Amino acid sequence: MWFWLGPSGPCYSVVGWAAVRVAVWSTAGGLPLSPGLLTGVTGLLALLAIYLWLVRPWQLRWGATDEEVARPMPGDEIVPRPTFNATRAVTVNGRPEDIWPWIVQIGFGGAGRAGWYSYDLIDNLGRRSAERVIPELQHIEVGDFIPIFGKTGFWVKAFSPNGWILWGDKGRNNLTWLWALHPIDGNRTRLITRVRLRYVWTSSEILFNLVLDVGDIVMMRKCLLGIKRRAEELTRARTAKAQGRRGSRRQG
């Protein structure tokens, strides 16, 4: 069974319909629900409705402008009708080349990658994410495996150096994850991430997908801010080094 989540999607209508039917059936005696159970069911439906109408639309575009949300990006065509379609963004005070190294080396630290720059206790088994650019992780090729945990992860589908990297699943084309760098000017860059995922409701992965639907924003926000901090520190170090060289030349 397929259905999608969105303000115009049938899932919203289903939640409203269910809330009304539960109330009507229980009042009419058609459902053997105790007052406490009825309150609990109604409360759960109310929370689901709040999430779908208010929280979900906000978290799926955290930090992104209307133009960025609507902008076609590499890989969109792979998952044409996603159930989960999240575009998040942050402004980094730095150039794309100061941000790119942190994205290239990302991945589960237990598999030799730099970590996720997020809540390490949750997504990196307590290992601290790297605070430096790791030279041996800077080479990237199409087909490279980016581990999430163990043998689970993504594959590099395509990339443009200092521009964007597209990850995806292998063979099924149900998932893409894009990292994109869009310069604002010579000193500022928009770091944009887009995840497009099509839920298969009969899959064994559906429970994980639904948890991700609710909780992904927590980890993704922390990750984007973690990359921002590290990239800006790299920018400041590069700027200070350049100013030091200029000062030395003047003194010479």
N, C-alpha and C positions, 0 to 999 in steps of 0.2 A: 504494500500500500504506500502511495506517495502523497504527501501534502506538504505545503510550505508554511513557513512562519513569517508573518509580516502584517502590517496594518490592514492590507487588503486580502490577506490570505485566509483560507477557510478555517485555519486553526483558531483564529480569534472568534469566529462565529461559533465554533464548536464549544469553546469555553463559556461563552455567554449562554448558549443553548443549554449546556449542561447545568449551569447554575440555576437557570429558570426551572428546568425540569425537576431537579432535585427538590427545590422548594415546593413546587406544585404537587409532585407525587407524594412528598412527605405530608403535606397539609391535607391532601385528599385521602391519606391512609394507604396509598399504593406502595409505599416503601416502608419496610419495618425498621425505621431509624429512630433510635432514642434521641432525645433533645441534645445530649452531649455529642453523639456521633454526627447528628445533623449540623451542629455548630462547627465541628471539626472539618467535615467535608466542605461546607460553605466557606470556611476560612481558607482552606487549601485552594479552592477555586478562585477566591478573591486574590490571594497572593499570586497565583498563576496569571490572573488577568492583569494585575499591577505590573508584573514582570514583562508580559508581552506588550502591553500598551505604553508603558513608561520607561522601564529600565532597559529593556532590550534595544529599542531604537537609539537610546543614548549611548549605550556601551558599544554598539556595533560601529559607531563613527566617532569614538572618543578622539578629540583633538583635531579631527579632519574638517576641512572646509567643505561647503556644498560642491565646489568645483572639483575637489579631490575625490569626493565620494562618487561623483558622476563621471570622472575621467576614465576613459578606456585605458587599460594597462596590460602589459604583457601577460599572457596566460589566461585572460578572462574567457577566451573562447573554449578552453579545455573543459571548464565546468560552466556551461551556459545558463543553467537554472539552479543555482546553489540554494540549499536550505539555510546555511549559515554563510553570510556574506559580510565580513567585517573589514572596514577600512579605518585604520587608526594612524595618527600622525603626531609628530612633535617637531618643533623648530630647534635646530642645533646651531650654536654659534661656532661654525667651522665650515670648512670646505668638504666636498664629497670625499676627497682623498684622505681626510682625517677620520671619516666615519667608516669608510669601506673596509679597512682591516679588521674592525671589530665584528662586522657582519660575517666576513669570510671565515673567521675562525670559530664561530658560534657552534654550539652542540654540547652533548652530554659529556661532562668532565670525566666520568668514569671510563669513557671510550677514547680518552686522549684529546678531547676538544676543550675549548676555553670556558665552557659553561654557558648559561643563558642570561647572565647579568640580572637575574630576577631574585626570587626567594630561594636561595640555594638549598635550604633544608628540604624544600618540597620537590624541586625539579632537578637538583644536582646531587641528591643524597648527602647533603651537608658539605660537599666540597665547595670551596670558595671559587667563584667565577674569576677569571683572569683579570688582573689590573694592568696588564701590559700587552702590547702586540707581540704575538708569538710568531717569529719568522718562519718556522717550519710548517705552520698552518696557513700560510698566505697563498699557496698555490691552489688553484681551483680548476676543475675540469667538469664538463658535462658528464653526468653519470656518477659523480662522486656521491657517496652516502653520507648523510648528516644524521647521526644517531640522536634519538630522543632518550632511549633507554635500552640497553642491550642491543638486540637485533631489530628493534623498532625504530623507524625514522623516516626520513625523506630522501629523495634523490634530486640532485641538481639537474633541472631540465634545460635551462638556458641562462645566460648572463651577459652583461655588458659591463666591463670593468669601470668602477667608480660611478656606475649608473643604476644597475639593478641586478638582482639575482632571483630566479624563479625556482622554487622547490615544488615537488609533487610526489604523489604516490606512484607505485610501480604497476603499470598495466591497466589499472581500473579507471583512472581519470575521474575520480570522485573528489579529489583534493588538490588545491594549489595554494602555495604560500609565497607571496611576492614581497621582496624588500626593495624599495625604490628610493633614490636620492635625487631631489629636484632643487638645484641651486636657486636661492632667492636673489642673492647678489654675490659679490666676491668673498663675503665673510659669513654668510648664513645659508643654511640648507634645510629643506624640509625632508625629514626622514619619514617615509610612509610605508606602512605594512598592510597588505591585503590578504586575507584568508578566505578562500571560497571552498565550501564543503557541501557536498550533497549527501544527505542522510539516506541510508538504506534501512528502513524500519524493521526489516526482518534479519538484519545482520547482528552478529554477536557483539559488534562494536557500538551498538546504538546507545547503551547506557553510558559509555565513555563519551560519546558525542553529546549527549544531553548534559552531562556534567560540564563538559567543555563549553557548551552554549552559555551556561550561567557563569562559570568561573574563569573563563579564558581572559576576560578583561583585567582581572586582578594581576595575573602573571604578565600579560602583555604590556600593561601600563608600566609596571616595574621594569620590564626588559627595555622598553623604549627609553625610559628615563635613565636606566643604567648605561645604555649606549651613549646617550646624550652627555652624561657626566664624563665618561671616559674619553669621548671624542673631543670635548671642550678642553679637557686637561691636556690632551695631545696637541691641540691647537695652541694653547697658551705656551706649552714647552717649545713648539716650533717657532712661534713668534718671538719668544725671549731669546732663543738661539740666534735667530736672524738679526735681532736688534743688537745682540752682543757682537756678531761679526761686523755689522756696520760701524759700531762704536770702535772696534779694534782697528778697522781700516782708517777711520778719521784720525785716531791717535797716531797711526803710523804715518 
